[in-house]
Amino acid sequence: MSKENILILFFVNHLKVKEIAEIEHISSAYVTKTVKHDPRYTKEKEYRKNISKEKRKNRTEYIYKKQTRKAKT
């Protein structure tokens, strides 16, 4: 378990805090603390936020289209 390993898993592999904690057998609080001290954290947080926003938008559009098709039949 090294801080470098945690940072690679988070910033390069884009794993979630919980996943990193399970892989490294450490607490998620330690992972969060380590990641937040890195200068890349803000940028990564914004990136993940945008990814989630896009997924949510696509999911909503899919559900809306599915319901619209159901209503027509």
Contacts in CASP RR format, 6 or more apart in sequence:
PFRMAT RR
TARGET T0000
AUTHOR 0000-0000-0000
METHOD contacts of the structure
MODEL  1
MSKENILILFFVNHLKVKEIAEIEHISSAYVTKTVKHDPRYTKEKEYRKN
ISKEKRKNRTEYIYKKQTRKAKT
1 24 0 8 1.000
1 25 0 8 1.000
1 26 0 8 1.000
3 34 0 8 1.000
5 24 0 8 1.000
6 20 0 8 1.000
6 24 0 8 1.000
6 31 0 8 1.000
6 34 0 8 1.000
6 35 0 8 1.000
7 34 0 8 1.000
7 35 0 8 1.000
7 38 0 8 1.000
9 15 0 8 1.000
9 19 0 8 1.000
9 20 0 8 1.000
9 23 0 8 1.000
9 24 0 8 1.000
10 17 0 8 1.000
10 20 0 8 1.000
10 31 0 8 1.000
10 35 0 8 1.000
10 44 0 8 1.000
11 38 0 8 1.000
11 40 0 8 1.000
11 44 0 8 1.000
14 48 0 8 1.000
15 23 0 8 1.000
17 28 0 8 1.000
17 31 0 8 1.000
17 32 0 8 1.000
17 35 0 8 1.000
18 28 0 8 1.000
20 28 0 8 1.000
20 31 0 8 1.000
21 27 0 8 1.000
21 28 0 8 1.000
21 30 0 8 1.000
21 31 0 8 1.000
24 31 0 8 1.000
35 41 0 8 1.000
END
